[in-house]
Amino acid sequence: MTRSIINPAGLHTPTGYGYSHIVSAPGEQVFIAGQYGSDESGHVVSDDFADQVERAFANLRTALAAAGLGPADVVRVGTYIVDHDQRKLEVLLKHLHATWGTGLPAQTLIGVAALALPGMLFEIDAVAVRTP
């Protein structure tokens, strides 16, 4: 897939924060629902934030693969962190850069008071593009 990433002059360089300002790609949009640190039965795997982020990214890769896609096809992610702070951001950045390097998708990070299930500390959703 050919993704175009634009970080325009006049805006700060966002890659150190884990995202790109603009990502575009031709093709069919595929929407991946929020993935969290769950096992195959939907139970939260750990009360540790880093463990949940690691599992959520693994679950995201599983969902993408089921659609015949991979991380390189992702153009946007939404991330949701309970009680967001700098330490949690650093954990997230580690996974974002391990997954996408400097070719990061567009991203919005939202700090929240709670997520859908008790014990959930992190969730990530995605928009990917399947090339024609």
C-alpha positions in Angstrom: 0.0 0.0 0.0 1.2 3.5 -0.7 0.5 5.8 2.2 1.4 9.5 2.0 2.5 11.0 5.3 2.6 14.8 5.6 4.0 16.7 8.6 3.7 20.2 7.2 6.0 23.1 7.9 4.4 25.5 10.4 3.3 22.6 12.6 5.5 20.8 15.2 7.2 17.5 14.4 4.8 15.0 15.9 6.7 11.7 15.5 8.3 11.9 19.0 4.7 12.1 20.3 3.7 9.0 18.4 1.8 10.2 15.4 1.8 11.9 12.0 -0.3 15.0 11.2 -1.7 13.8 7.9 -1.9 10.3 6.4 -3.7 9.5 3.2 -4.1 6.4 1.1 -6.3 5.2 -1.8 -8.6 2.3 -1.3 -11.4 0.8 0.8 -11.5 1.9 4.5 -11.6 -0.8 7.1 -12.6 0.1 10.6 -11.2 -1.9 13.5 -13.1 -1.7 16.8 -11.4 -0.8 20.0 -9.0 -3.6 21.1 -7.9 -3.9 24.7 -5.8 -6.1 26.9 -8.1 -9.1 26.7 -7.8 -12.8 26.3 -9.8 -14.9 23.8 -12.8 -14.9 26.3 -12.8 -11.1 26.6 -11.4 -11.0 30.1 -8.7 -8.3 31.0 -5.4 -10.1 31.1 -3.7 -8.1 33.8 -4.1 -5.1 36.0 -0.7 -3.8 34.8 -1.0 -1.0 32.2 2.1 -2.1 30.2 0.7 -5.7 30.0 -2.6 -4.4 28.7 -1.0 -2.2 26.1 1.1 -5.1 24.8 -1.9 -7.4 24.6 -4.1 -4.7 23.0 -1.5 -4.2 20.2 -1.3 -8.0 19.7 -5.1 -8.0 19.5 -5.0 -5.2 17.0 -2.5 -7.2 14.8 -4.8 -10.2 15.0 -7.9 -8.2 13.9 -5.9 -6.6 11.0 -4.6 -10.0 9.9 -8.2 -11.4 9.9 -9.1 -8.6 7.5 -6.0 -9.5 5.3 -4.2 -6.3 6.5 -1.3 -5.4 8.6 0.1 -2.4 10.6 1.4 -0.8 7.3 -2.2 -0.5 6.1 -3.3 1.6 9.2 -3.8 5.3 8.5 -5.4 6.3 11.9 -5.6 5.1 15.4 -7.5 6.3 18.4 -6.0 5.6 21.8 -7.8 5.8 25.2 -5.9 5.8 28.5 -7.5 5.7 31.9 -5.8 8.3 34.2 -3.4 9.3 31.5 0.1 10.5 32.6 3.6 10.8 31.2 4.6 7.3 32.3 1.7 5.7 30.5 2.5 7.9 27.4 6.0 6.5 27.4 4.7 2.9 27.4 2.3 3.7 24.5 5.1 5.5 22.5 7.3 2.3 22.8 4.6 0.2 21.2 3.7 2.8 18.5 7.3 3.2 17.4 7.9 -0.6 17.6 4.8 -1.1 15.3 5.2 1.8 12.9 8.7 3.2 13.3 8.7 6.8 12.0 5.8 6.0 9.5 3.3 6.6 12.2 -0.5 6.8 11.5 -2.5 9.8 12.5 -3.6 9.5 16.1 -5.8 11.0 18.7 -5.0 10.1 22.3 -7.8 10.7 24.8 -7.4 10.5 28.5 -10.5 9.0 30.1 -11.9 8.3 33.6 -13.0 4.8 32.7 -13.4 2.4 29.8 -16.2 -0.2 29.0 -15.2 -2.9 31.5 -13.9 -2.9 35.0 -10.1 -3.1 35.0 -9.6 -1.8 31.4 -6.8 0.7 31.4 -6.1 1.1 27.6 -7.9 0.7 24.3 -6.9 1.3 20.7 -9.1 1.4 17.6 -7.9 1.8 14.0 -8.8 2.8 10.5 -6.9 0.9 7.8 -7.0 1.1 4.0 -7.2 -1.9 1.7 -5.6 -1.0 -1.7 -7.7 -1.5 -4.8 
